[in-house]
Amino acid sequence: MSQIKDIGLCGIGNSLLDIQYLVTDEIISKLNIKKGEMRLVDSGFQNEIIKNIGIKEEYRASGGSAANTIIAYSRFGGSAAYNSKLGDDEFGKFYSKEFEDLGIILHYTKSKTELTGTCLILISPDSERTMLTSLGASASFGIEDLSEELIKRSKWLYIEGYKFSQKSSSDAVFKAIEIAKKHNTKISFTFSDVFITENFRKPVEDCVKLSELIFCNEAEALNFTQTNNIDDAVKILESLTPNFAITKGNKGAVVKWNDEILSIPSYPANPVDSTGAGDIFAAGFFYGLIKHNDAKFAGQLGSYAGAKIVSQLGPRLKEKHTNIIDFFLG
């Protein structure tokens, strides 16, 4: 008897409340942080930064890289689920309520000792985002926090590279992969950040070998393959994984699907905030792949969605996702 796969995409990633601020380059410099970096910090450091910024936040929403992808995939019209760990606090209630309102199955456990994780996102005038992340309860996400049932019911498992920054979460990722293979659920993996490919190379390499689809941006691809040429990076990735998508900002994307290399165009954008561009690309790609079984359409959908998201503030697209689908399908 065949297994019922009624969930298109099941994610595993950090559950973070995103809090965004619009800042000047002068503020970034004054705070002595590197523009564009992702840094793990504690909540005390975040609070000091907020105090020094001295301006009102612009935006807050449930986030985390894989969570952004899961949310966007759901809003495209796909059925989605997410594995999570939250604090027993107001942020945790906000997070779970938002997933409930969006119709996404959220499997989560509550930490009695840690607060819900938060990501302080500083957006500079050139649309670059600098992320200061306090993982909170997400840091202790472990094997016991996985839902085998949700992975079993899913067509694809989507793994966030940021999970490799903590040992218990890394162990959970490989257990999830084991569960996925047991139930014929396909495995996908996003590098997430150069910080991950640089500092957690061994688990990243192991995960690549076990995955059927890899997502990364150009900087991550070059760092992981230790080359300075995207064509060389493509050749190396071809030898390691059957399928991948490399986003290249305003230069579009390159997708390898089965035995074909596809060049995906970019679409016009007025950059305001780069937060979530890669996340929504993956969401669009999965929708095109799962619903239409068309890798080229999937890449185009992801690329167009990425152009839309960078033209606004925040990783949650303000216009209807169906408008993006209609742009291609009418």
N, C-alpha and C positions, 0 to 999 in steps of 0.2 A: 504493500500500500504506500503510495507516494505521500510525502509530507506536505501539509498545507502551508504555503508560504504567503501569508496574507499581509505581511509587512514588507514594504520595499526596502527600507533602509533603517538599520539599527546602529546607533552611535555609541562610542565610548570616549569620553573626554572630560576635561575639567569643567565643573559647574561653577561659573563665576558671574557675579553681578557686575556688568560693565558700567563704569561711571566715567563720562567723557567731559573734557574741558577743552576749549579753544584757547591756545596760548601763543605767545610770540616766541621767536627764536631767542630773544633776549632772556625770557623767562627760563627756557630750556638751559641756556648757558649758565644762568645764575644758579640754577638748581644743581649744577655740576653732574648732569646726566647726559648720556650720548643720544642724540636725536636718532630715532628709528630703532632703538634697541628694545628687546624684551628682557626685563630683569625680574628675577624672583626676589621679593622683599617681604617684610612683615607688615602687619596692619599699622604698627606704630610709625614706620617710615612713610607709609601712604598718608597718614594723618598729618605728618609734618609737612609733606609736599602740599597737601590741600591748604594747610594754614599759610604756607609761604606764597602760594599762587594768589590767594586773596580774591578770587573771582567765583561767580556762581557756576555750578555745573550746568552743562547744556543738555545732558541726555543720560538716562539710565535704563537698562533693560537686561533681561536674562541673557547670558552669553557664555563665552568659552568658544573656541574655534569650531570644534565638532558640533556643539550645540547650535551655533549659527547656521551650519550646513543643514542640520536636521530640521531646524525651524523653516529655513527657506525651501527645502525639499517638500515639506508638508504644505507650504503655501503655494507651491507650484501645482499641488494636487496629489502628491504622493502620500502613502501611508508610512508613518515613521514612529520610531521608538528610541529611547535614550536611557542609558545606565548612568547613575549619578550618586553623589553623596553630598548632602547639605548639612548645614548647621541647624540646630533647633532654635531658630531665631526669626526675626521679621524678614530678613533678606531671603531666608530659605522658604518662607511662606510665599513671598512675592514670586520667587523663582518657580515653585511648583504650581502656583495658581496660573502663571502665564502659560506654562506648558499645557495645563488642563484646558484653558480657554482656547488654545490653538489646536486642540484635538490630538495632541501627541501623547503617546503612551510613555509616561515617565516612571521608571523603576528607580526608587531611591531609598537610601537608608539615612537616618538622622544621627549625626554625631552629637554626643552629650557633652563633649569637651572642646570641640572646635567650632568656630563661627563659619558661616557660609563664605566661600572664597570671593574675593573682589579683584577686579582689574581696573586700575586707574589708567585711563587712556588720554594722553595729551596730544592734541592735534595742532600741528604748526601750520603757518600760512601756506606752505608748499604742499599741503594735504598729507604729509608724512605723519605716521602715528608712532608714538613712543609709549610702550606698555610697561607698567609697574604692577606686577601681579603678586597678590597674597593668596596662596592656594587655599588656606583655611582647611575646611573639612575635606576638600578634594585631595589633599596631600596624603590622607590615610585611606583613600579608596583602595580596596583589596579584592582578592578572589571572592570573599564572602559577600561582596556587594554586587556581583554579577547576577543577571537573570538568564539562566540557560534557556528557559522557555521563550523569551523574546528573541534570543539569537537563533534558536531553532526555527522560529516562525518567519525569520527574515530572509530575503533574497540576498542582501548584501550586509556585511558588517563593515562599519567605517571607524577606523582607529585614529585617534589624534596623537601625533608625535610628542606633544607636551607631556603625555602620561609617563614617558620614560625618565622624567626628571626625578621621580620618586620610586624607590625599590618596590614597595607594596603595589603601586599602580602598574609598574612594569611587569611584575609577576601576574597581575590580573589580566594584562593585555595578552600574554602568551597562553594563559588559561582560556581566555575568550577565543583565541585562534584555534586551540585544541577543540573547544566546543563547536565552533563553526565548521571545522573540517568533519567532525563527527556527524553533523546534521546537513552536510552539503550546502552550507551557506558560504557564498563567495566572500573573499577578504580583500578589503581596500585599506590603504594607509596614506595619511598625509604627513609629510615631514614637519609641517607646522612652522619651523623657524630655523635659521642658521645656528642659533644657540643650541638646538637639539642635535643637528647633524654634526656639529663641532664637538659637543661635550658628551654625547651618548651614542657614539658611533657603533659600538658592538650590538646593542639591542636594535638600533635602526637597521643595520646590515641584516640581522637575523629576521627582522620583520619584513624587509624587502623580499627576501628569498621565499617567504611564506605567503606573500600577497599576490593577488591576481591583477591588482590595479593600484598604481602609485600616483599621488598628486604632489606637486612641488612647484615653487616658483624658480625663476632662472638662477637666482643667487643660491638657493638651497641645492639645486641640481649641480651647480659648479662646485660648491663646497663638498657635497657628498662624493662626487666622482673625482675630486681633486684635480680638476682641469680649469682652464680659463677660456675655454671655447665651447659654446653650446652644442656645436655639431659633434664634438668629441664626447660631451656629456651624454648626448642622445645615444651614441654607439655603445657606451659603457652600460647605460641603463637597459638598452636592448638585450644585452647579454645577461642581465640579472633578473629581469621581471618581464612577464608577457605583455603587459599593457601599462601605459603611463600617460600623464598629461602634465606638461610643463607650461605654466603661465609666464608670459613675458611682458606684462604691463601693457603699454600702448603699442607693443609690437605683436599683440595677439597671443597665440599659444601654439605649441606643437604637441600633437597627440599621436601616440602609437597604439593602434588597436588591431589585434591579431597580427597579420603580417604587413599592415599598411601604415605608413607615416603620413599623417594629415596635417596640413598647414591651416591653422584657424586664424581668421582675420581679427583685427581689433575693430572697435566701433567708437564713434565720436563720443567724447566725454569732456566735461568741465570739472577737473579734479578739485574736490573739496576735502575729502577724507578717504584715505586708502583702507581704513579698517573694514575687514570682512570681504574684501575683493576676492581673495582666494577661496574663502568659505562659500560664497554664493556661486562662484564658478563651479565648484564641486557639486553643489546642489543642482544647478542647471544641467550639469553633465549627467548626473545620476538620473534625473528626470527624463532626459532625452534617451538615455541608455535603457532604463527599465521600462518606460512607457512606450517608446518607439523603436527600440533596438537599433539605433542609428548613431554611431560614434561621431560622425561628422556633424549631424544636427545637434548632438549632445554638446560638442565643443563650441559650436556657434551660439547655442543657447546660454552656455556658461560664460562665454566671452561678452555677449551682449548684456547679460545680467551684471557682470563685473563693471562694465562701463556705466551702467545705471547707478550702481551702489557707490562708486567713487565720486559721483556727481552730487552727492547729498551727505549730510552728517549722520553718522551712526550706521551700524551693520545690518539694520532691519529695513528692507526696501519699503518706501512709503507708498509707491504706486502698486497696483494689482500685479501680481506675478503672472497672471493669465494674459496681461497685455504684452509681456515679453514673448510668451508662446504664440500669441496671435500675430506678432510681428513677422514670424516665420511661416506660420501655418494658415493665417488669415481667418 
